[in-house]
Amino acid sequence: MTSKPKTFQELINGETPVLVDFFATWCGPCKMMQPILEVTAKQVGEKVKIIKVDVDKNPLAASSYQVRGVPTLILFQKGQILWRESGVVPAHQLTQIIEKNVTKTA
């Protein structure tokens, strides 16, 4: 039994926090974020969903959250922005940010 994929809005409005990586395929720092996100996903497990949004393929999503530079990371829960930052964020720092914000709101 497969459920239909959730839309971006459904994901970020849900109970489970979602870390969104706004990126571009041509962006060097964005490529550096990929292994960092993989490490972070292993560390935080089921607490947070991590999704990637290509700003060139999804300009409306990027502009609606005033994403001016890539990579931009935004942590959402129940439609609220809990945290955001542009640029490369080290895995240990990203994990701490998620732990701090998610435990606070969960």
N, C-alpha and C positions, 0 to 999 in steps of 0.2 A: 504494500500500500504506500503510494507516494503522494505527498501533499504538494500542492502547487507552490512554486517558489514565491517567496514573499517579495513585495515591492520594497524599494528603498524606504519609503515612508512607513510601511508596516514594520520593517525591521527596527528603525530608529525610535518608533513609538512604543515598542514592546517593553516587557518587563526586564528582559535580559539586556544588559548594557552592550552597546555596539561601538567598537573602535573603527572609525572610518579613515582609511588612508587615501586621501585625494592625491593622485599621482599622474604622471605623464610618461609614456614609453620612451621619450627622448631625453628624459631628465636623469642626469648622473646620480645626484643624491637620492632620487627615488629608487634607483636600482640598489643603492646601499641599504635602504630600508627593508627590502624583501627578507634577507636573512635575519634581521633584527625582529621583524614581525613574526617569523617562524619560531624563533627562540621564545619570544614573549607569549605566543599562543601555547607553547608547551608548558610554560611556567604558570600561566593563569588558568589553563584548562577550560572548563565549561562556564567559568564565571562571566566570560566576555566573548562575544562574537567579533571576529576581525574580518572586515571586508575592505576590498580595494575598489576605488571608483576612478576610472580614467577620465580626467577632466576634458580631454579632447573628444571623447565619445559621449560624455554626459555634461555638457556645458551648463545646462539649467541647474543641475544639482550643485555644481561648483559655484555658480553665481548666486544661488539662493543662500549660500552660507558664506558669501564674501571671500571665497578662496582666491587669493591674489597670487600666491606663489605655491610651488609644489616642491617637496611634499608638504602637505598640511594634514595633520592628524587631529580628528575631532572625536571625543568620547561622548556618546549620547546615551541617555536612559529615559524612557517614557517621553521621548520627544524633546527633552531638555539637553542643552549642552553642558556637560559636567566639566570639560577641560578641552583646550585646543592649543596647538602649537604648530608653527611652521618650521621646517628644517628637519635634519636628521636627529632623532632622539635615541640615545643608547638604550639597549635592551633592559639593563638593570633599572634605569630611570623610568622607562615606560612601565615596567612591571610595578614599581613603587607607586606611580601615579594611578594606575588601574586599581591596585590594592587599596590605596587611600580613598579614592572616589567611590569605588564599588561597595566597600564595606560600610562606608558612611551612609549610603543611600539604600542599601539592601535591607 
